[in-house]
């Protein structure tokens, strides 16, 4: 399962993707609209800012906006930033590979073979689904079904 933090990050990004004409959106507006605790949202947006996903603007007309186009931000990228590796087993991680402590050999591990298929299918969906897909009226329902 993904963390609550990752769900909040994805929901915040959808708000930014839907913003009128790429106008900055204030944290308080995102927090109220999506029912996200404001302090927690600040931490999430700061993480996304450090990774080049969003940018902040100061001042009266300030707030957050997407730095990358919504169709270039995948669910997988966001989950990896917020939650870390997207693998059911450490030996299947692309970014944080680690041999399983209780494993005699990856080639002979029946569990690894099954979960390798799960990991591949999961990555395929997550890295081919963008924030733009999630906010598109026709595709929104499809994304929900795929990720349920």
BAFI-3210 file (N, C-alpha, C; in Angstrom, 3 decimals, decimal comma, padded with zeros to 6 digits):
// residues 148
n [1|2|3|4|5|6|7|8|9|10|11|12|13|14|15|16|17|18|19|20|21|22|23|24|25|26|27|28|29|30|31|32|33|34|35|36|37|38|39|40|41|42|43|44|45|46|47|48|49|50|51|52|53|54|55|56|57|58|59|60|61|62|63|64|65|66|67|68|69|70|71|72|73|74|75|76|77|78|79|80|81|82|83|84|85|86|87|88|89|90|91|92|93|94|95|96|97|98|99|100|101|102|103|104|105|106|107|108|109|110|111|112|113|114|115|116|117|118|119|120|121|122|123|124|125|126|127|128|129|130|131|132|133|134|135|136|137|138|139|140|141|142|143|144|145|146|147|148]
n.u [000,836|000,353|001,613|-000,124|000,982|001,961|-000,463|-001,568|000,332|-000,051|-002,713|-002,435|-000,850|-002,642|-004,439|-002,807|-002,315|-004,779|-005,097|-006,060|-004,832|-002,171|-001,718|-000,338|-001,081|-002,237|-000,949|-002,771|-005,200|-005,029|-004,814|-007,284|-009,139|-008,486|-008,538|-006,193|-003,812|-002,346|000,368|001,584|001,217|002,874|005,426|005,379|005,129|007,517|009,356|008,698|009,370|012,156|012,836|012,326|009,717|007,663|007,351|007,792|006,252|006,751|005,059|002,210|000,723|001,512|002,352|002,117|003,202|003,195|006,335|007,162|005,432|002,134|001,725|004,165|004,795|004,876|002,907|004,511|007,004|006,391|005,584|007,977|009,611|008,298|007,638|009,769|011,524|009,778|008,993|008,057|009,774|013,062|015,087|014,139|014,129|014,761|016,011|017,013|018,337|018,752|019,996|017,907|017,734|017,137|017,511|018,629|019,437|018,817|018,095|016,862|014,707|011,421|009,478|010,495|010,373|007,600|006,876|008,416|007,037|004,781|005,946|006,948|004,552|003,261|005,067|004,886|002,264|002,328|004,441|003,560|001,331|000,195|000,003|-001,563|-003,156|-004,700|-006,277|-007,701|-010,936|-012,210|-010,340|-009,904|-011,622|-010,763|-008,086|-008,548|-009,752|-007,612|-005,745|-006,961]
n.v [-001,189|002,299|005,154|007,485|009,963|009,862|009,642|012,133|013,766|013,126|013,960|016,710|017,438|016,998|019,048|021,262|020,751|021,214|023,913|027,215|028,428|027,925|029,300|030,204|028,249|028,591|027,095|026,834|026,804|024,433|022,595|022,951|022,304|019,638|018,446|018,122|018,106|021,219|021,750|019,284|019,122|021,218|020,109|017,989|019,321|020,689|018,577|017,738|020,019|020,127|018,027|018,918|018,955|020,705|024,292|027,171|030,340|033,478|036,050|038,299|037,230|034,654|031,121|027,639|025,979|023,690|022,593|020,970|019,839|018,469|016,134|014,991|014,099|011,284|008,851|006,906|008,196|010,157|008,535|007,212|009,342|010,208|007,871|006,147|003,206|001,241|-001,565|-004,892|-006,602|-006,385|-007,325|-006,860|-004,229|-001,360|001,029|000,748|-001,714|-004,704|-007,657|-010,276|-011,162|-013,752|-015,407|-018,000|-017,871|-015,852|-016,735|-019,175|-018,646|-019,008|-017,262|-014,770|-014,911|-014,846|-012,386|-010,688|-010,494|-009,177|-006,757|-005,758|-005,388|-003,531|-001,342|-000,768|000,254|002,416|004,052|004,762|006,192|009,412|012,579|014,251|012,354|011,536|013,758|014,155|014,168|011,855|009,844|009,732|008,010|005,583|005,496|005,394|002,848|001,242|001,639|000,838]
n.w [000,000|-000,614|001,140|003,328|003,019|000,378|-001,015|-000,389|-001,662|-004,380|-004,665|-004,161|-006,333|-008,415|-007,989|-008,522|-011,211|-012,308|-011,985|-012,887|-015,865|-015,184|-012,829|-009,625|-006,700|-003,463|-000,475|001,630|000,265|-001,241|000,860|002,193|000,148|-000,434|002,004|003,592|006,154|006,838|007,682|007,200|004,448|003,657|004,144|002,311|-000,180|-000,127|-000,332|-002,936|-004,302|-003,941|-005,567|-008,074|-009,094|-008,409|-008,032|-005,998|-005,460|-004,072|-002,169|-002,649|-004,793|-004,591|-004,185|-005,045|-008,039|-010,820|-011,883|-013,880|-016,818|-016,388|-017,815|-017,827|-015,378|-013,590|-011,790|-010,665|-010,411|-008,482|-006,311|-005,806|-005,009|-002,680|-001,107|-001,482|-002,665|-005,151|-004,815|-004,062|-002,762|-001,374|-003,069|-005,560|-006,074|-008,030|-007,458|-004,876|-004,398|-002,565|-001,225|-000,137|003,258|004,091|001,925|-000,249|-002,822|-005,574|-008,151|-007,748|-006,177|-005,547|-004,620|-005,308|-008,109|-008,643|-007,462|-008,975|-011,363|-010,426|-009,568|-012,018|-013,497|-011,866|-011,921|-014,641|-014,919|-013,054|-013,997|-016,467|-016,156|-015,780|-013,989|-015,515|-016,818|-014,674|-014,118|-016,409|-017,718|-018,998|-018,611|-015,906|-014,424|-015,425|-014,530|-011,798|-011,588|-012,445|-010,437|-008,132]
ca.u [000,000|001,081|001,397|-001,027|001,787|001,975|-001,804|-001,679|001,188|-000,739|-003,894|-001,968|-000,403|-003,814|-004,963|-001,917|-002,504|-006,068|-005,100|-006,356|-003,740|-000,882|-001,592|000,062|-002,147|-001,747|-000,993|-004,013|-006,289|-004,882|-005,105|-008,724|-009,844|-008,200|-008,595|-004,840|-003,262|-001,504|001,787|002,013|001,273|004,081|006,556|005,243|005,445|008,951|010,007|008,458|010,135|013,569|013,001|012,052|008,359|006,907|008,112|006,987|006,377|006,459|004,342|000,753|000,216|002,352|001,786|002,855|002,802|003,977|007,534|007,113|004,056|001,432|001,857|005,539|004,938|004,189|002,583|005,688|008,013|005,936|005,653|009,387|010,087|007,662|007,671|010,983|011,470|008,475|009,230|007,521|010,903|014,278|015,895|013,518|014,179|015,641|016,778|017,573|018,514|019,381|019,740|017,064|018,525|016,818|017,494|019,788|019,824|017,717|017,694|016,039|013,676|010,084|008,769|011,016|009,873|006,208|006,810|009,045|005,936|003,967|006,706|006,982|003,220|003,017|005,886|004,356|001,105|002,697|005,324|002,898|000,174|000,652|-000,942|-002,513|-004,113|-005,596|-007,219|-008,485|-012,283|-012,507|-009,363|-009,887|-012,262|-009,892|-006,944|-009,050|-009,925|-006,311|-004,979|-007,756]
ca.v [000,000|003,554|005,877|008,639|011,063|009,740|009,992|013,596|014,353|012,952|014,826|018,097|017,633|017,104|020,413|022,157|020,478|021,780|025,352|028,073|029,074|027,771|030,261|029,586|027,890|028,696|025,851|026,788|026,424|022,997|021,877|022,998|021,587|018,198|018,006|017,699|018,991|022,220|021,556|018,080|019,489|022,031|019,178|017,237|020,214|020,976|017,397|017,780|021,165|019,719|017,055|019,563|018,689|021,950|025,495|028,086|031,778|034,259|037,305|038,379|036,307|033,472|029,788|026,576|025,553|022,591|022,987|020,118|019,642|017,361|014,903|014,508|013,672|009,998|008,379|006,186|009,176|010,761|007,522|006,959|010,508|010,290|006,612|005,374|002,145|000,668|-002,996|-005,679|-007,266|-005,584|-007,851|-006,453|-002,774|-000,783|002,130|000,424|-003,165|-005,327|-009,097|-010,676|-011,784|-015,178|-016,022|-018,813|-017,526|-015,207|-017,519|-020,313|-018,195|-019,058|-016,052|-013,669|-015,049|-014,386|-010,957|-009,956|-010,198|-008,151|-005,505|-005,284|-004,902|-002,326|-000,261|-000,424|001,124|003,641|004,918|005,165|006,994|010,739|013,454|014,691|011,262|011,491|014,875|014,136|013,666|010,497|008,885|009,696|006,782|004,467|005,503|004,919|001,393|000,618|001,765|000,401]
ca.w [000,000|-000,567|002,391|003,302|002,496|-001,080|-001,496|-000,300|-002,701|-005,658|-004,666|-004,283|-007,716|-009,296|-007,817|-009,267|-012,637|-012,708|-011,714|-014,042|-016,584|-014,521|-011,735|-008,355|-005,771|-002,087|000,304|002,406|-000,644|-001,529|002,104|002,443|-000,915|-000,391|003,410|003,956|007,184|006,188|008,016|006,500|003,039|003,474|004,056|001,061|-001,301|-000,053|-000,929|-004,381|-004,807|-003,979|-006,648|-009,358|-009,562|-008,226|-007,713|-005,193|-005,696|-002,865|-002,337|-002,649|-005,801|-004,448|-004,037|-005,733|-009,370|-011,376|-012,621|-015,067|-017,281|-015,730|-018,598|-017,666|-013,984|-013,447|-010,443|-010,180|-009,999|-007,226|-005,255|-005,502|-004,263|-001,361|-000,346|-001,712|-003,679|-005,519|-005,009|-002,954|-002,102|-001,559|-004,176|-006,818|-006,168|-009,040|-006,872|-003,551|-004,387|-001,416|-001,191|000,989|004,313|004,252|000,597|-000,626|-004,184|-006,295|-009,326|-007,333|-005,239|-006,128|-004,203|-006,122|-009,482|-008,676|-007,170|-010,084|-012,284|-009,765|-009,609|-013,403|-013,866|-011,077|-012,492|-015,966|-014,712|-012,350|-014,779|-017,709|-015,763|-015,367|-013,289|-016,547|-017,000|-013,518|-014,131|-017,642|-017,375|-019,466|-018,121|-014,443|-013,951|-015,822|-013,613|-010,502|-011,682|-012,544|-009,198|-006,983]
c.u [000,877|000,741|000,377|-000,296|001,810|000,606|-002,005|-000,856|000,494|-001,965|-003,506|-001,534|-001,574|-004,440|-004,115|-002,091|-003,795|-006,140|-005,296|-005,099|-002,393|-000,648|-001,161|-001,153|-001,554|-001,900|-002,311|-005,205|-006,243|-005,298|-006,610|-009,488|-009,687|-008,235|-007,268|-004,352|-002,197|-000,014|002,360|002,164|002,512|005,314|006,544|005,651|006,922|009,755|009,883|009,225|011,614|013,855|012,624|010,672|007,505|007,872|007,200|007,269|005,974|005,593|002,841|000,117|000,972|001,583|002,675|002,301|003,675|005,181|007,625|005,662|003,434|001,567|003,279|005,814|004,164|003,899|003,805|006,764|007,653|006,030|007,093|009,977|009,576|007,863|008,954|010,749|010,057|008,687|008,693|008,607|012,160|015,133|015,316|013,562|015,178|016,554|017,450|017,745|019,238|019,024|018,881|017,916|018,339|016,859|018,787|020,279|018,651|017,218|016,739|014,886|012,311|009,301|009,196|010,470|008,440|006,156|007,545|007,978|005,041|004,660|006,731|005,638|002,897|003,790|005,334|003,177|001,542|003,546|004,750|001,651|000,672|-000,418|-001,986|-003,564|-005,153|-006,635|-008,046|-009,841|-012,540|-011,582|-009,366|-010,484|-011,407|-008,699|-007,368|-009,197|-008,569|-005,577|-005,747|-007,261]
c.v [001,248|004,270|006,993|009,842|011,038|010,082|011,499|014,271|014,273|013,852|016,291|018,386|017,721|018,488|021,398|021,976|021,115|023,290|026,154|028,714|028,977|028,790|029,543|029,320|027,918|027,361|025,738|026,386|024,936|022,182|021,828|022,163|020,079|017,601|017,382|018,635|019,917|022,004|020,340|018,373|020,337|021,143|018,426|018,099|020,599|019,811|017,423|018,937|020,797|018,743|017,626|019,295|019,960|023,091|026,389|029,522|032,488|035,461|037,158|037,393|034,972|032,187|028,786|026,353|024,392|023,162|022,205|020,034|018,398|016,054|014,343|014,040|012,375|009,688|007,680|007,120|009,778|009,758|007,246|008,109|010,472|009,030|005,809|004,279|001,580|-000,810|-003,761|-006,421|-006,438|-006,038|-007,494|-004,940|-002,321|000,259|001,799|-001,087|-003,613|-006,804|-009,405|-011,453|-013,298|-015,959|-016,803|-018,496|-016,998|-016,035|-018,654|-019,923|-018,119|-017,785|-014,874|-013,728|-014,534|-012,872|-010,101|-009,578|-009,099|-006,790|-004,925|-004,696|-003,594|-001,140|000,191|000,542|002,460|004,594|005,268|005,996|008,317|011,477|013,963|013,620|011,269|012,608|014,949|013,503|012,221|009,465|008,751|008,422|005,573|004,373|004,968|003,396|000,685|000,591|001,308|-000,914]
c.w [000,000|000,741|002,206|002,717|000,964|-001,665|-001,465|-001,395|-004,060|-005,749|-004,813|-005,719|-008,683|-009,182|-008,617|-010,775|-013,155|-012,521|-012,993|-014,608|-015,921|-013,421|-010,458|-007,465|-004,369|-001,363|001,056|001,537|-000,977|-000,306|002,364|001,419|-000,794|001,026|003,854|005,061|006,578|006,454|007,292|005,009|002,747|003,317|002,724|-000,126|-001,299|-000,644|-002,451|-005,032|-004,942|-005,117|-008,021|-009,939|-009,490|-007,942|-006,884|-005,605|-004,423|-003,206|-002,371|-003,639|-005,749|-004,293|-004,746|-007,118|-009,812|-012,111|-013,928|-015,535|-016,635|-016,493|-018,574|-016,231|-013,808|-011,984|-009,840|-009,673|-008,644|-006,082|-004,844|-004,688|-002,823|-000,517|-000,503|-002,737|-003,887|-005,821|-003,810|-002,160|-002,342|-002,742|-005,546|-007,025|-007,220|-008,404|-005,537|-003,400|-003,115|-001,457|000,039|001,995|004,383|002,943|000,321|-002,028|-004,964|-007,476|-008,968|-006,419|-005,926|-005,819|-005,078|-007,543|-009,606|-008,479|-008,202|-011,111|-011,722|-009,872|-011,018|-013,824|-013,133|-011,645|-013,843|-015,833|-014,113|-013,183|-016,155|-017,421|-015,199|-014,571|-014,280|-016,816|-015,885|-013,552|-015,406|-017,350|-017,784|-018,856|-016,605|-013,877|-014,268|-014,870|-012,261|-010,511|-011,708|-011,217|-007,971|-006,448]
res [x|x|x|x|x|x|x|x|x|x|x|x|x|x|x|x|x|x|x|x|x|x|x|x|x|x|x|x|x|x|x|x|x|x|x|x|x|x|x|x|x|x|x|x|x|x|x|x|x|x|x|x|x|x|x|x|x|x|x|x|x|x|x|x|x|x|x|x|x|x|x|x|x|x|x|x|x|x|x|x|x|x|x|x|x|x|x|x|x|x|x|x|x|x|x|x|x|x|x|x|x|x|x|x|x|x|x|x|x|x|x|x|x|x|x|x|x|x|x|x|x|x|x|x|x|x|x|x|x|x|x|x|x|x|x|x|x|x|x|x|x|x|x|x|x|x|x|x]
***
